[in-house]
């Protein structure tokens, strides 16, 4: 295996770990968002600022995950274009 192929494989593995971590973070925020919404519907209006923060964090995490996926696709397509 050439050094370039090994480097590509290592980068691919790191990207996979990042995607897994990103998905776990998104699930945690979705769970917190759901709990905040439940509390608000039960009259706990003091949770509203947290709901906004969770929504903002979820949007940021999903944008980051989209970028990770795009980077992963670009990295995987690069060797095929070079060939």
N, C-alpha and C positions, 0 to 999 in steps of 0.2 A: 504494500500500500504506500503510495507516494505521500510526501509531507502535506501536499495540498489536499489530497483526498482525506487524510487523517484530520486535518484542520477543519475541513468542511463537515466531517462526521461529528467532531467535537462541538462545533457551532450548532449543528442540528440538534444534538442532545441537549445543549444548554437552552436552546429555543423551546424545546419540548418541556423542559422543567419550568421555564418562565410561563408558558401557557398553562401548565397545570396549576402553578401557584396563583396565576391571575384568575383562573376559574374558581379556585377555592376562595379567594378574596371576594369575588363577585357574589358567591353563594352566601358568605357571611353577611355582606352588606344587604343583600336581598332579604335575608332572614331578619336582620335588625329593622329594615324598612317595613316589613310586614308586621312585626311586633309593635313598632311605633304607630302604624296606621290603626292597628287593633286598639291600642290604648286611647288614641284620639277619638275613635268612634264610641268609646266608653266614657267620654267626657273629660279625659285627661289632656286638656288643651295645652298644658305646659310642655308637652312633647313636640309641639309644632316646629320649633327651631331645629330639633333633632331630625325630624322628618325631612326638612329642607336640606340639612347637611347630608343625610343619607342619600337623598336623591342626587345631589351634586356629586357625591363620592361615587355612586353607582355609574353615573354618566362618564366620569373621568376614567374609572376602571374599564368600562366597556370600550371607550375610545382607545385606551392603551392596549387592550386585548386585540382590537381590530388592527392596530399598527403592528403588534407582534405577529399576527397571522399574515399580514401583508409582507412583512420582512421574511417570514418563514417561506412563503410562496416564492418570493423573489430569489431568495438564496437557493431554493431547490430548482428553480428554472434556470439559473445562471450556468450551471455545468452543461445543461442540454444545449443552450444557445452557443456555447463555446465549441461544442463538438462538431 
